[in-house]
Amino acid sequence: MPLTKLDTVPALVVIDLRKGIVGLPTLHPAGEIVGRAAQLARAFRERKLPVVLVNVTGGAPGRTDAGPPRFARPADWAELVPELEQQPSDHMVTKQRWGAFLGTDLDNYLRQRGVTQIALAGIATSIGVESTARTAYDLGYNVALVVDAMTDRDPQTHRNSVERIFPRLGETARTDDVVKLLKQVRAH
C-alpha cells in the first residue's frame, strides 16, 4: 500500500549509510541511495523534524551458520558518508545489532519528541532496514518504508523485504512522495 499520509511528527531514520557499507556492491547503485537519503534528510531538516543517522560498530555475539563477515573492514568503516551532511540537530545512533532500537536510545529519543511515525531508508534492506522496521512496528510507530532510498547486496532478499515483509509492517513510498507529503506537515 502506498504512503497515505505523514503523521504530525514523523522522523527520518537512515540506516548504515556509512563508508564501509556504501563501498560494497549492491543491487541498486549506492550513490543513488545516498542521494535520495540526503534529499530526505534535507527535507526533514527544513521542517525541523527529527533526523536520525544510524551506524554500526559491531555485531551480536551469537554464532551463526554464515559466521563472521568475510571481508576486511577499513579504518573508516563506521563513518557516515559526507553526502548526508550531518547537522548538529541530527541524532546519531551507534548500534551493535542489526536493528537500530535494541541497546540504543532511539525509542526514548523519538518518544521525547512526540514522534509517532518513522520514515526508513538505508542499506541493507533485508538486514538493518527490515530489523529496524520490525521493531518500530512492534513498538507502535507508523512505519513508512522509502523503497527507492534503500538497497541490498542480494536481489532476492531485497525483493522479499519490499514485496512480502514491508506491506505487513507499514506503508511503502518513494522519496518524491515523502518530500511532497512533508510540505503538508507544519514545521516544528
C-alpha positions as CSV (number, residue, x, y, z in Angstrom):
1,M,0.0,0.0,0.0
2,P,1.4,3.4,-0.9
3,L,2.0,6.0,1.8
4,T,-1.3,7.7,2.7
5,K,0.0,10.4,4.9
6,L,2.7,11.6,7.3
7,D,1.8,12.0,10.9
8,T,2.2,15.4,12.7
9,V,5.6,14.4,14.0
10,P,7.4,12.0,11.7
11,A,11.2,11.3,11.9
12,L,13.6,10.1,9.3
13,V,15.8,7.2,10.3
14,V,18.7,6.5,7.9
15,I,20.3,3.1,8.4
16,D,24.0,2.4,7.8
17,L,24.9,4.8,5.1
18,R,28.5,4.7,6.1
19,K,31.7,4.4,4.2
20,G,32.2,0.7,4.8
21,I,28.8,-0.3,3.5
22,V,28.4,2.1,0.7
23,G,31.6,0.8,-0.9
24,L,30.2,-2.8,-1.2
25,P,28.4,-4.0,-4.3
26,T,24.6,-3.5,-4.0
27,L,21.6,-4.2,-6.2
28,H,20.9,-0.5,-6.8
29,P,23.8,2.0,-7.1
30,A,24.7,3.1,-3.6
31,G,25.3,6.6,-4.9
32,E,21.6,6.9,-5.9
33,I,20.5,5.6,-2.5
34,V,22.8,8.0,-0.7
35,G,21.5,10.9,-2.8
36,R,17.9,10.1,-2.0
37,A,18.6,9.7,1.7
38,A,20.4,13.1,1.7
39,Q,17.4,14.6,-0.1
40,L,15.1,13.2,2.6
41,A,17.3,14.5,5.3
42,R,17.3,18.0,3.9
43,A,13.5,17.9,3.6
44,F,13.0,16.7,7.2
45,R,15.5,19.3,8.5
46,E,13.7,22.1,6.6
47,R,10.6,21.2,8.5
48,K,12.6,21.0,11.8
49,L,11.7,17.3,12.1
50,P,14.0,14.7,13.7
51,V,16.7,13.1,11.5
52,V,18.3,10.1,12.9
53,L,21.6,8.8,11.4
54,V,22.5,5.2,12.3
55,N,25.8,3.5,12.0
56,V,27.0,0.2,13.3
57,T,30.3,-0.6,15.0
58,G,29.8,-4.2,15.9
59,G,27.5,-7.2,15.8
60,A,25.6,-9.5,18.0
61,P,27.8,-12.0,19.8
62,G,25.9,-15.2,18.8
63,R,27.2,-17.8,16.5
64,T,25.6,-18.2,13.0
65,D,26.0,-20.6,10.1
66,A,27.3,-17.7,8.0
67,G,30.0,-16.9,10.5
68,P,31.7,-13.6,10.9
69,P,32.0,-11.2,8.0
70,R,34.5,-12.4,5.4
71,F,36.0,-9.1,4.4
72,A,38.4,-6.6,5.9
73,R,36.8,-3.6,7.5
74,P,38.7,-0.4,6.6
75,A,39.5,2.1,9.3
76,D,36.7,4.5,8.3
77,W,34.1,1.6,8.2
78,A,31.6,3.2,10.6
79,E,31.9,6.8,9.4
80,L,28.8,8.2,7.8
81,V,29.1,9.3,4.2
82,P,29.6,13.0,3.9
83,E,26.7,13.4,1.4
84,L,24.3,13.1,4.4
85,E,25.6,16.5,5.5
86,Q,25.3,15.6,9.2
87,Q,24.0,18.5,11.2
88,P,24.2,19.3,15.0
89,S,20.5,18.8,15.2
90,D,20.7,15.2,13.9
91,H,20.6,12.4,16.4
92,M,23.3,9.9,16.0
93,V,22.7,6.2,16.9
94,T,25.5,3.7,17.0
95,K,24.2,0.2,17.1
96,Q,25.7,-3.2,17.8
97,R,22.9,-5.2,16.3
98,W,21.0,-5.4,13.0
99,G,18.2,-3.1,14.1
100,A,18.6,0.4,15.4
101,F,16.4,0.1,18.6
102,L,17.9,-2.7,20.6
103,G,20.6,-1.5,23.0
104,T,20.3,2.2,21.9
105,D,18.4,5.3,23.0
106,L,16.4,5.5,19.7
107,D,13.0,4.7,21.2
108,N,13.5,7.2,24.1
109,Y,14.7,9.9,21.8
110,L,11.7,9.5,19.4
111,R,9.2,9.4,22.2
112,Q,10.6,12.5,23.9
113,R,10.0,14.4,20.7
114,G,6.4,13.1,20.2
115,V,7.3,11.1,17.1
116,T,4.6,8.6,16.1
117,Q,5.9,7.7,12.6
118,I,9.3,6.9,11.2
119,A,10.4,7.0,7.5
120,L,13.2,4.5,6.9
121,A,15.9,4.5,4.3
122,G,19.4,2.9,4.0
123,I,21.4,-0.3,3.5
124,A,20.7,-3.2,3.7
125,T,17.0,-3.6,3.0
126,S,16.8,-7.1,4.4
127,I,19.0,-6.6,7.4
128,G,19.3,-3.2,9.1
129,V,16.3,-1.6,7.5
130,E,13.9,-4.5,8.0
131,S,15.1,-5.2,11.5
132,T,14.5,-1.6,12.5
133,A,11.1,-1.6,10.8
134,R,10.0,-4.7,12.6
135,T,10.9,-3.3,16.0
136,A,9.4,0.1,15.1
137,Y,6.1,-1.6,14.2
138,D,6.2,-3.7,17.4
139,L,6.7,-0.5,19.4
140,G,3.6,1.1,17.9
141,Y,5.2,3.5,15.4
142,N,3.6,4.0,12.0
143,V,6.3,3.0,9.5
144,A,7.0,4.5,6.1
145,L,9.5,2.5,4.1
146,V,11.1,4.6,1.4
147,V,11.9,1.8,-1.0
148,D,13.8,3.8,-3.6
149,A,16.1,5.1,-0.9
150,M,17.2,1.6,0.2
151,T,19.1,-1.3,-1.3
152,D,20.6,-4.6,-0.5
153,R,23.5,-6.8,-1.7
154,D,21.1,-9.6,-2.7
155,P,18.3,-9.0,-5.1
156,Q,16.1,-11.9,-3.7
157,T,16.3,-10.7,-0.1
158,H,15.7,-7.1,-1.2
159,R,12.6,-8.1,-3.2
160,N,11.3,-10.3,-0.3
161,S,11.5,-7.5,2.1
162,V,9.9,-4.9,-0.2
163,E,7.2,-7.2,-1.6
164,R,6.4,-9.5,1.3
165,I,7.6,-8.2,4.6
166,F,7.2,-4.4,4.3
167,P,3.4,-4.4,3.5
168,R,2.9,-6.1,6.9
169,L,5.0,-3.6,8.8
170,G,3.9,-0.3,7.2
171,E,3.4,1.7,4.1
172,T,5.8,1.9,1.2
173,A,6.7,5.1,-0.5
174,R,9.2,6.7,-2.9
175,T,11.4,9.7,-2.0
176,D,9.4,12.2,-4.1
177,D,6.1,11.0,-2.3
178,V,7.6,11.7,1.1
179,V,9.0,15.1,0.2
180,K,5.7,16.1,-1.3
181,L,3.8,15.0,1.9
182,L,6.4,16.7,4.1
183,K,5.2,20.1,2.6
184,Q,1.9,19.4,4.3
185,V,3.4,18.9,7.8
186,R,3.7,22.0,9.9
187,A,7.3,22.9,10.7
188,H,8.3,22.4,14.4
